[in-house]
Amino acid sequence: MGKRIIAQRRGKGSSTYRAKGALKIKLPKKEGRAKIIDIKHVSARKTPIAKIQFEDGTFDFIIAPIGLSTNNIVDISAKANPSTGNILEVGKVPEGHSVYCIESVYRDGGKFCKSSGSFAIVKSHEKGYTSLQFPSKKIKKIKNNCRAIVGKPAGYARTTKPFLKAGTKFKLMRATGKLYPRTSGNKMNPVDHPFGGRTKPGKSTSVSRHAPPGQKVGSIAPRRTGKKKK
């Protein structure tokens, strides 16, 4: 009897493949001025998290920008100035400014550029839309009423520090719920993976688009297979 392959085990979301201490960060729905009272690290995220307190005493969390520290004030409103840490509509951010935690749809809480060092640049404004250049150099248009945080997310230099030891890398990947180290499928046994047990002539590595999750490994619904003819 075979075993569940790694793709199936990860899909179930057991304690092995679930990030510990995950904190969902979305743009605050409440408007007004807020004070940064603490900046903390969350093991499941690559960016520092700022805890903010509104004037009515309620708390919320945002991704900390570069240059802000505790006791600084951030403004969350449509009339906010486009300065670092403020949250406002992208249609009111001047061209050339950097923004992050950008909403795809109005009030969805932010979908783009949420990791450390990831930000978009405001390129131009058109009728109802703003053009943003993302880290991939792709320019995307989003509606002017979508909100974003002005500035760049902190923690951009984290990749400059080397791991030095495999154990350090293992602990980081384990904290974020990632699989490490990753074993190649054809190095496994037939009971562990569809590619396991390299026998001749073998079996096709292409998989149907409609296959169940346990079988969806390898080339999923490829247009073509094999070497190209010269």
Helices and strands as residue ranges (DSSP letters): H 6-12, G 15-17, E 32-40, E 49-54, E 59-63, E 73-76, E 87-89, G 90-92, E 98-100, E 120-126, E 129-133, E 139-143, E 147-150, G 158-160, H 166-175, G 185-187, E 206-207, G 213-215, E 219-220
